[in-house]
Amino acid sequence: MTNPRPRSAPRPAIVIDEAQLPHLEALADGAMARMPEMADRLLTELSRARVVASGKLPADVVAIGRAVTWRDESTGKEQTATLVWPEEADIAQGRISVATPIGVALIGLPAGARFSWATRGGEERDLTVLSVG
């Protein structure tokens, strides 16, 4: 008897700041020709997001300009970076673009969320958001 393949856990709920939504949508639309997979992922995430007024965005939710610490559950490695717009990205300075696979995966997630993420190399990883600040 074979064991059925485990089903992927549903993606955690996400929350987006209404002031950032138009820029995020424009970013995805503009990237459609150059990076269609990333653009499609971002649009998919935005379409399922709960959009809230800027003053109502919980402090523990990943958003542009906020630092986030996450753990790779397969390696135990923790990383911290600030999520930024593409033109502000500088990995050496700990600023990751929202227009990267990890940026798309993190946007809108609350601290404590656990999710699966596919690396650029196609490797599947389980990550947990530890803190947002």
Protein Blocks (a to p, Z undefined) as FASTA:
>chain_A
ZZddddddddddddddfklmmmmmmmmmmmmmmmmmlmmmmmmmmmmpccddfklmcfkb
ccehiacddddfknopacddddddfklgcfknopacfkbfklmmmgopaehiacddddfk
opacddddfbdZZ
